[in-house]
């Protein structure tokens, strides 16, 4: 395939060299003539492991062409990668000037091109940029239609400086945000030889996941560093703690707890966060990320609280009260907190939970509920059919498959369902549907 790559920094230069190595003819495009001259002489424009040898090889084989003219590159290739930088502005927003300027030039070039062309954005872009800014710009300037005369897609890259060639050849996956079969097929052709799953999604999701991949990496680093600083204050080696933590592949290093849903609660997580925050305060250790977890959880609970109030309805039924399915433990259950807040707003509440029998609560469980909703017995019902029939809003807080199916079967067009558990088969629901945060 004849490919053009716009922007010959780390991502662009490595992509150029690897695609040329794999047999494609690649035209490199950059406004920096120094970079062009370096590559033309077989030298890498960046310091990167393996790049000097690889660049020398592909240039010697005649697989690399170079230009500073975008129109020339568009005219002579069938697919273009956009790899220009999108740095931060002083206010934290993304500086899109380079990608906007280039998109304008590409739109002008497409105007005079008879053949179909595919543009693949690899620059990190704020969610919505491609659909809301770039495609309209390309259509307006070219006089052509996306999905007909040309195609646009977004393909995030996951190359790390220092190991870029290795990362190119062994990606965790290949994500393609595209809206047409033509664009999807082209990217499959380019990267189908790599040992990674190709995942197709929409453009905005692809744009967004790139951001949160990077943010998650930053989050992991910050977590490990805060753990180590806190451990150091009481003479424990944080490296050993993190090494042990990472050995748990079932919960810690896994997909567990990585699905959006409702706030967390229960007898362990909140109290342990408070305990470590207290130790940090005593030892004068600043752990802003860890200290922010409980406030973040409270904000998330309030998000669901506001969703119920925004319906404008007063009769609310809870399917679930314990902090998770399969237990009667009400201690620090976020559903108890949500119920308490709604009662405070005058909401008429009824609650069904097959595991909770108020008359049999004992110990800390009973003490907790007595201090939060002492009249809980008046709100509980053992008749879920009656609750579903009489509630204007149904809050689903248990993931039990039978209960979820019953809600789906019985909820009517006049009711609202607030789903806190990511209900299965919800496409069969007749009621107005709201997710916890989706």
C-alpha positions in Angstrom: 0.0 0.0 0.0 1.1 3.6 -0.7 1.0 5.4 2.6 1.8 9.0 3.7 2.6 9.9 7.3 2.2 13.5 8.4 4.4 14.4 11.4 7.8 12.7 11.8 8.3 12.9 15.6 8.4 9.7 17.7 5.2 8.2 16.6 5.4 9.2 12.9 9.1 8.3 12.5 8.7 4.9 14.1 5.5 4.2 12.1 7.2 5.2 8.9 10.2 2.9 9.5 8.1 -0.1 10.6 5.5 0.2 7.8 8.4 0.5 5.2 10.0 -2.5 6.8 6.8 -4.5 6.3 6.8 -3.8 2.6 4.8 -0.6 2.2 6.0 2.4 0.3 5.8 5.3 2.8 5.9 9.0 2.1 7.0 11.0 5.1 5.7 14.6 5.4 7.0 17.2 7.8 7.5 21.0 7.8 10.9 20.5 9.5 13.3 20.1 6.6 16.0 19.0 9.0 14.0 15.9 9.8 13.5 15.2 6.1 17.2 15.5 5.3 18.2 13.2 8.2 15.8 10.5 7.0 16.8 11.1 3.3 20.4 10.3 4.4 19.3 7.1 6.2 19.4 8.6 9.7 16.8 8.6 12.4 15.4 12.0 13.4 14.8 10.7 16.9 16.9 8.9 19.6 15.2 5.6 19.9 16.4 2.0 20.4 16.7 0.2 17.0 15.8 3.2 14.9 19.2 4.0 13.4 19.6 0.5 11.9 16.0 0.2 10.8 15.8 3.6 9.2 19.1 3.0 7.3 17.7 -0.3 6.0 14.4 0.9 4.7 15.8 4.1 3.1 18.5 2.0 1.4 15.7 -0.3 0.0 13.9 2.7 -1.6 10.8 2.2 0.5 10.8 5.8 1.9 9.8 9.0 0.0 9.9 12.5 1.6 8.2 15.8 1.1 7.1 19.0 2.8 4.1 19.3 0.5 0.9 17.9 1.9 -0.9 18.1 -1.4 1.8 16.0 -3.1 1.6 13.4 -0.4 -2.2 13.1 -0.6 -2.1 12.9 -4.4 0.4 10.1 -4.5 -0.9 7.8 -1.7 -4.1 6.1 -0.8 -4.0 6.3 3.0 -2.6 9.0 5.3 -1.6 8.8 9.0 -1.8 12.0 11.0 0.8 11.9 13.8 1.4 15.6 14.6 1.7 16.8 18.2 -1.2 18.0 20.3 0.6 19.6 23.4 -1.0 21.3 26.3 -1.8 25.0 26.3 -1.2 27.1 29.5 -4.8 26.6 30.6 -4.5 22.8 30.3 -6.5 22.5 27.1 -5.2 20.7 24.1 -3.4 22.7 21.5 -4.9 21.5 18.2 -3.4 24.1 16.0 -1.1 21.7 14.2 -3.8 19.1 13.5 -6.3 21.8 12.4 -3.8 23.4 10.1 -2.9 20.1 8.6 -6.5 19.0 8.2 -7.2 22.3 6.3 -4.4 21.4 3.9 -5.6 17.9 3.5 -9.1 19.1 2.8 -7.8 21.4 0.1 -5.8 18.5 -1.4 -8.7 16.2 -1.4 -10.7 18.7 -3.6 -8.5 17.9 -6.6 -8.1 14.2 -6.0 -10.4 11.9 -8.0 -9.5 8.7 -6.2 -10.9 7.6 -2.8 -8.6 8.5 0.2 -8.4 7.3 3.8 -7.2 9.5 6.6 -6.2 7.9 9.9 -5.7 10.2 12.9 -3.2 8.9 15.4 -2.6 12.1 17.2 -4.1 12.1 20.7 -7.3 14.1 20.3 -9.9 15.4 22.8 -13.1 13.3 22.6 -15.4 14.5 19.8 -12.6 16.3 17.8 -12.7 14.1 14.7 -16.5 14.0 14.4 -17.3 17.6 15.4 -14.3 19.5 14.0 -12.1 17.5 11.6 -14.7 15.7 9.4 -16.8 18.9 8.9 -13.6 20.8 8.0 -12.5 18.1 5.5 -16.0 18.0 3.9 -16.3 21.8 3.6 -12.9 22.3 2.1 -12.9 19.4 -0.3 -16.6 19.6 -1.3 -16.7 15.8 -0.8 -18.5 13.5 1.6 -17.0 11.4 4.4 -17.9 7.8 3.9 -18.4 8.3 0.2 -15.5 10.1 -1.4 -13.1 9.7 1.5 -13.0 8.0 4.9 -11.7 9.1 8.3 -10.9 7.0 11.2 -9.0 7.2 14.5 -6.5 4.7 15.6 -4.8 5.3 18.9 -1.1 4.4 19.3 0.5 2.8 22.3 4.2 3.4 21.6 6.5 4.2 24.6 9.6 6.2 24.0 12.6 3.9 24.4 10.7 0.7 23.3 8.7 2.1 20.4 9.7 -0.6 17.8 9.0 -3.4 20.3 5.7 -1.8 21.2 4.8 -1.4 17.5 5.4 -5.1 16.8 3.7 -6.3 20.0 0.7 -4.0 20.8 -1.7 -4.9 23.6 -4.5 -4.6 20.9 -5.2 -2.6 17.8 -8.2 -0.3 18.3 -9.8 1.2 15.2 -12.5 3.9 15.5 -14.2 3.9 12.2 -17.6 4.3 10.7 -17.2 2.5 7.4 -16.2 -1.0 6.2 -13.7 0.6 3.9 -11.7 2.3 6.6 -11.8 -0.8 8.9 -10.6 -3.0 6.1 -7.7 -0.7 5.3 -6.4 -0.7 8.9 -6.9 -4.5 9.1 -4.7 -4.8 6.0 -2.0 -2.7 7.5 -1.9 -4.2 11.0 -3.4 -7.7 10.6 0.0 -9.2 10.7 0.6 -8.1 14.3 0.0 -10.5 17.1 -2.9 -8.6 18.6 -6.6 -8.5 18.6 -8.2 -5.9 16.3 -11.0 -4.2 18.1 -13.5 -2.1 16.1 -15.4 0.7 17.8 -16.8 4.2 17.0 -14.5 7.2 16.6 -15.4 9.0 19.9 -14.8 5.9 22.0 -11.4 5.3 20.4 -10.5 9.0 21.0 -11.6 8.7 24.6 -10.0 5.4 25.5 -6.6 6.7 24.5 -6.8 9.4 27.0 -7.9 7.1 29.8 -5.2 4.5 29.0 -2.6 7.2 29.6 -4.5 8.5 32.7 -4.7 5.0 34.1 -1.0 4.6 33.7 -0.4 7.8 35.6 -2.9 6.7 38.2 -1.0 3.4 38.8 2.3 5.2 39.1 0.8 7.7 41.6 -0.9 4.9 43.6 2.4 2.9 43.9 4.3 6.1 45.0 1.7 7.1 47.6 1.7 3.6 49.0 5.5 3.7 49.2 5.6 7.1 50.9 3.1 6.0 53.5 4.8 2.7 54.1 8.2 4.5 54.5 6.7 6.5 57.3 6.1 3.4 59.5 9.2 1.5 58.3 7.7 -0.9 55.9 9.2 -1.4 52.4 6.6 -0.2 49.9 8.3 -2.1 47.1 7.7 -5.4 48.9 4.0 -4.4 49.6 3.5 -3.5 45.9 5.2 -6.7 44.8 2.8 -8.8 46.9 -0.2 -6.7 45.8 0.6 -7.3 42.1 0.7 -11.1 42.6 -3.1 -11.1 43.0 -4.2 -11.6 39.4 -7.8 -12.3 40.4 -8.7 -9.0 42.0 -5.8 -6.6 42.0 -4.3 -7.0 38.5 -7.4 -8.0 36.6 -10.7 -6.7 35.2 -12.3 -7.0 38.7 -13.8 -3.7 39.9 -13.1 -2.1 36.5 -16.7 -1.8 35.3 -18.6 1.5 35.8 -21.4 1.1 38.3 -22.6 2.4 41.7 -20.5 3.7 44.7 -18.6 1.2 46.8 -19.3 0.4 50.4 -19.3 -2.5 52.9 -17.4 -3.2 56.1 -13.9 -3.1 54.6 -13.1 -0.5 51.9 -14.4 2.7 53.6 -12.9 2.0 57.0 -9.5 1.0 55.6 -9.3 4.1 53.5 -10.1 6.2 56.6 -7.6 4.3 58.7 -4.7 4.8 56.2 -5.7 8.5 55.8 -5.5 8.9 59.6 -2.1 7.2 59.7 -0.9 9.5 57.0 -2.0 12.5 58.9 -0.3 11.3 62.1 2.9 10.7 60.2 2.7 13.9 58.2 2.6 12.2 54.9 0.6 13.8 52.0 -1.4 11.3 50.0 -3.8 13.4 48.0 -4.9 10.6 45.6 -5.7 8.1 48.3 -7.4 10.8 50.4 -9.5 11.7 47.4 -11.1 8.3 47.0 -13.8 8.6 49.7 -14.8 12.1 48.5 -15.0 10.8 44.9 -17.2 7.9 46.1 -19.5 10.4 47.8 -19.7 12.5 44.6 -20.6 9.3 42.7 -23.4 8.4 45.1 -24.8 12.0 44.9 -24.8 11.5 41.1 -27.4 8.7 41.4 -29.3 10.7 44.1 -29.7 13.6 41.7 -30.8 11.2 38.9 -33.7 10.0 41.1 -34.7 13.6 42.0 -34.5 14.8 38.4 -37.3 12.4 37.4 -39.6 14.6 39.5 -41.3 11.4 40.8 -42.0 10.7 44.5 -42.7 7.0 44.8 -39.4 5.1 44.6 -38.8 1.4 45.0 -35.4 -0.1 45.8 -34.5 -3.6 44.5 -31.6 -4.2 47.0 -30.3 -2.6 50.1 -27.2 -4.5 51.2 -23.8 -3.4 49.8 -23.8 -6.2 47.3 -25.7 -9.2 46.1 -25.7 -12.4 48.2 -25.3 -10.8 51.7 -27.4 -9.1 54.3 -24.5 -6.8 55.3 -25.9 -3.3 55.5 -22.8 -1.7 57.0 -21.8 1.4 55.0 -24.0 0.2 52.1 -24.2 3.0 49.6 -27.8 2.0 49.0 -28.5 2.7 52.7 -26.9 6.1 52.2 -28.9 6.7 49.0 -32.2 5.7 50.8 -31.4 8.0 53.7 -30.8 11.0 51.4 -34.0 10.3 49.5 -36.1 10.0 52.7 -34.6 13.4 53.7 -36.1 14.8 50.5 -39.5 13.5 51.3 -39.4 10.6 48.8 -41.9 7.8 49.5 -39.6 4.8 49.6 -40.2 1.0 49.6 -37.4 -1.5 49.7 -37.1 -5.2 48.7 -34.0 -7.2 49.4 -34.3 -11.0 49.6 -31.3 -11.3 51.9 -32.3 -8.7 54.4 -34.6 -9.5 57.3 -34.7 -6.5 59.7 -35.9 -8.5 62.6 -32.9 -10.8 62.4 -30.2 -8.2 62.1 -27.7 -8.4 65.0 -24.4 -6.8 66.2 -22.7 -4.2 64.1 -25.2 -4.7 61.3 -28.2 -3.8 63.5 -26.3 -0.9 65.1 -25.5 0.6 61.8 -29.0 0.5 60.4 -30.5 1.7 63.6 -28.3 4.8 63.5 -29.1 5.5 59.8 -32.7 4.4 59.1 -34.2 3.3 62.5 -37.7 2.9 60.9 -36.3 0.6 58.2 -38.8 -2.1 59.0 -41.7 0.2 57.8 -40.0 0.6 54.4 -39.1 -3.1 53.7 -41.5 -5.3 51.8 -41.3 -9.0 51.0 -43.6 -8.6 47.9 -41.4 -7.5 45.0 -44.4 -7.7 42.6 -46.2 -5.1 44.7 -43.1 -2.9 44.8 -42.7 -3.1 41.0 -46.3 -2.3 40.4 -46.6 0.7 42.8 -43.2 2.4 42.2 -42.8 5.3 39.8 -39.0 4.9 39.9 -37.3 1.6 40.3 -33.7 1.6 41.6 -31.9 -1.6 40.7 -29.1 -2.1 43.2 -28.7 -5.9 43.1 -27.2 -7.8 40.2 -29.1 -11.0 40.9 -30.1 -12.4 37.5 -33.6 -13.4 38.6 -34.4 -10.1 40.2 -33.1 -8.2 37.2 -35.2 -10.3 34.8 -38.3 -9.7 37.0 -37.7 -5.9 36.8 -37.4 -6.2 33.0 -40.6 -8.2 32.7 -42.8 -6.1 35.0 -41.6 -2.5 34.6 -44.0 -0.5 32.3 -43.8 2.4 29.9 -44.9 4.8 32.7 -42.0 3.9 35.0 -38.4 4.9 35.2 -35.6 2.4 36.0 -32.3 3.6 37.4 -29.8 0.8 36.8 -26.9 0.8 39.3 -25.6 -2.7 38.3 -25.4 -2.7 34.5 -28.4 -4.9 33.9 -28.3 -7.7 31.4 -30.9 -7.9 28.7 -32.0 -4.3 29.3 -32.9 -3.9 25.6 -36.1 -5.7 26.5 -37.1 -3.1 29.1 -40.2 -1.1 28.4 -39.6 1.5 31.1 -37.6 4.7 30.7 -34.0 3.7 31.3 -31.2 5.6 33.1 -27.8 4.1 33.9 -25.8 5.0 37.0 -23.3 6.9 34.9 -24.0 5.9 31.3 
